Amino acid sequence: FNQSVKPHEVVIIDDGSSDSTTDLIKDFISQNGIKNWRIEQNKENLGFIVNFKEAISLTTGDIIFLCDQDDIWRSDKIEVMLKVFENKKAEAVSSSFRVIDENGIIKDENYENNFGLINLPLKAALTSIPAKTVMHCNISPGCTSALSRKTADIYVNSTDCILPHDFEINLIAAALGGLYFLNLPLVDYRIHSSNTLGLTAKPQTRTEIAKEKLLASKVLYKTNSEYRSYLTVCEQRLNALKEKNIFKALKLNFYKE
């Protein structure tokens, strides 16, 4: 509502909240005379992945900004990120962020390499992110992201909702050759005790990591058949780990590129 460039539409889906969320939103829309905001209520809780898919499917715009319910946007977030889409062949763009607590107090502004989420040097304000970097780790929380209509349509029509929505969207954009990271903190990301994801990675075994990489490679291949080799190597790696075949696993190091 306070953005320097106003969104043409805002789609809000309440995923079965048990408090007065929907009433607060409806009152805000009514009191401010807003015509282009809509709110939907799920009859039952779908979970955040399916809920975001439903929200994206209801949008009509050329550029879609993802938004969580408890973060704070810098007032020029839309304006700044739209310029990236205007000047680059971008399919998805993520910005950096600051970490705040429950009360909105800044906890951490050390966003070097986006809190370690990006495993390549960021020598410029805007960096093109290759698929292998996203395969290693999702580059930024979804609340920092915007995506093109093309990416949105591919995601909605092809996703099996087996990976977090923001991770899968970034994989699709990378497969299309249009994933970018803007090293500018445009969001205050709220970390509290009940975050669905947050920044703390859960412990994973090698096999669990291999399963996740296989799912990611399937998204890349489904979007762009040139990534068949990613899928093949990920399948072989998972099988080697399941079989506890150390020599087969080591042999895959010859296929890193």
Summary of the structure (lengths in Angstrom):
residues: 257
radius of gyration: 19.2
end to end distance: 45.7
largest distance: 66.6
contacts: 746
relative contact order: 0.14
helix: 44%
strand: 18%
